Amino acid sequence: MWPRKTRLISSAIVYLAAVLVLSSCGGDTRDRTDRLLSSKDSVQPDPAVRTAEQPADSASDTGGTLLQADGNDSGKAVTFSAMGAIDKTNPFFKPFGNGRTCESCHQQNDGWSITPRHLRERFVQTAGNDPIFALVDGANSPLADVSTADAKQAAYSLLLAKGLIRVGLGIPDGAEFELIRTDDPYGFASAKELSLYRRPLPSTNLRFLSTVMWDARETSSDPNSIICIVGTANCFAPLNVNLARQSDGAVRGHAEAVLGLTEDEQQAIVTFEMSLFTAQVYDNAAQMLTYEGGRGGPARLATQDFYFGINDVLAGDYRTHQPFDPNVMTLYQAWRDIPEAPKSATGVARARRAIARGELLFNTKPIDIVGVGGINDDLKVPVFKGTCTTCHDAPNSGNHSTPMPLNIGLSDASRRTPDMPLYALKHKFTGEVIETTDPGRALLTGLWKDVGRFKGPVLRGLAARPPYFHNGSAQDLEAVVDFYDTRFNIGFTEEERADLAAFLKAL
């Protein structure tokens, strides 16, 4: 029957291993989180709030290893390792080729991605010689001048300003379209190799993935697989296979290694990555996100159920056969009717209620979805009535539970900034022309309908890794909310904008 066919065997193995670790380690996660936040330079919870609150429920029974708390503009994020302390001998941390490691672009203190602030610090500390500043893809062009300090600053401007890595892809053979015009401010791109500037996706919370890479290029099809879109023959390789392939490709490409990874090294990297769970645990305004019934933080996330097709927006849940439930996020339900706290903590209570309101908006605020490639065209509906959870349907992780790259207009010519290239593509048969800063998935499939389509990210730990979207076009989460509000004419009030941003920061 279908439920058995959708089991991600590799993910289940890692998950069972994680559960065994969780059940055997013991200890009070709330206490250990407090100790992490009590380390030097940590922000302390308000004592008046602390004494008035009740412990988070089952989170206190979760074991494993909580790693150091990492500060961000909104508070602090923590990574939970289901496999214990981080083993720095893992090939994830091994230098290859040009000196890069996986860690070069996946930093723990940046939510296992990279942020412009820390990149600028690395640039200053190393005079631009940190391995991440490699011409191959760290520079705006692989031919950029890096002969002087000023030249280096200019050559790596997109990396330093937006945390963007250059991905070079050409127009595939047999594509339905051709490149007819290029406006590249860096003078390199051509039909043979377009320059595409994208944010490194985090190497944590990977157990919630259904699609690997922004354009799904590491999500391989497998006609013999049992991991299939319901009712179709569209089947995919297991997640661990895709991640292993991605790790090897990164070493050969980004690290310019002559030899790729061994199978043992690939497996070691995948096992390490699959053991990591990262989430915000402390908010500057709401303080501890695990108090008073709050279910934030990474320890709970490590026990969150996920499988291919869970709560699918189109077909319903692949295993339970229940219809899609738009109430995807339930982390802060207990805060919706939180009473007024003591006078000294009213700001905290108010912030918690705002987060809870934002979560409710995320689940329920109506959105008329129009002009979205992958929804309106594929389903042949001019308007799809949805909410944020239409595209973020996986419970409490916010990913899409099946591969569903979408074009929401992020790379449209109308949104181009002067630091980005612009490509004019022409359909070979209809003559239609599209201008875009990044053709997205179309450079893998060659299909016209895939121009501008990208997958969405897992939403947990968002506050740790600005800027946002594949091209870093939103500097903060308020800008993310504004994009959706204007793109879909949602009509958020000022309070709703603030509440939704507060919720996203608390993930």
Secondary structure, DSSP 8 states (H G I E B T S, - for coil): -HHHHT--HHHHHHHHHHHHHHHHH-S-HHHHHHHHHTSTT-----HHHHHH----SGGGG--SEEEEEEEETTEEEEEEETTSS--TTSGGG--BTTTB-GGGT-BGGGTTB--HHHHHHHHHHHTT-STTS-TTTTSSSTT---SSHHHHHHHTHHHHHH--EEEEE---TT-SEEEEEEE-TTS---SS-EEEEE----SSSGGG-SS-STT-TT--B-TT-SEE-TTSS-EE--HHHHHHHHHHHHHHHTT--SS---HHHHHHHHHHHHTEEEEEEEETTTEETTSTT---SHHHHTT----TTTTBTTTB-TTT-----S----TTGGGTT-----GGGHHHHHHHHHHHHHHHHHHH--EEE-S-BTTHHHHT-S-EEE-GGGT--STTT---SS---BB-STTBGGG--TTS-EEEEEETTT--EEEES--BTHHHH--GGGTTBB-----TTGGGS-SBSTT--BSSHHHHHHHHHHHTT----HHHHHHHHHHHHT-
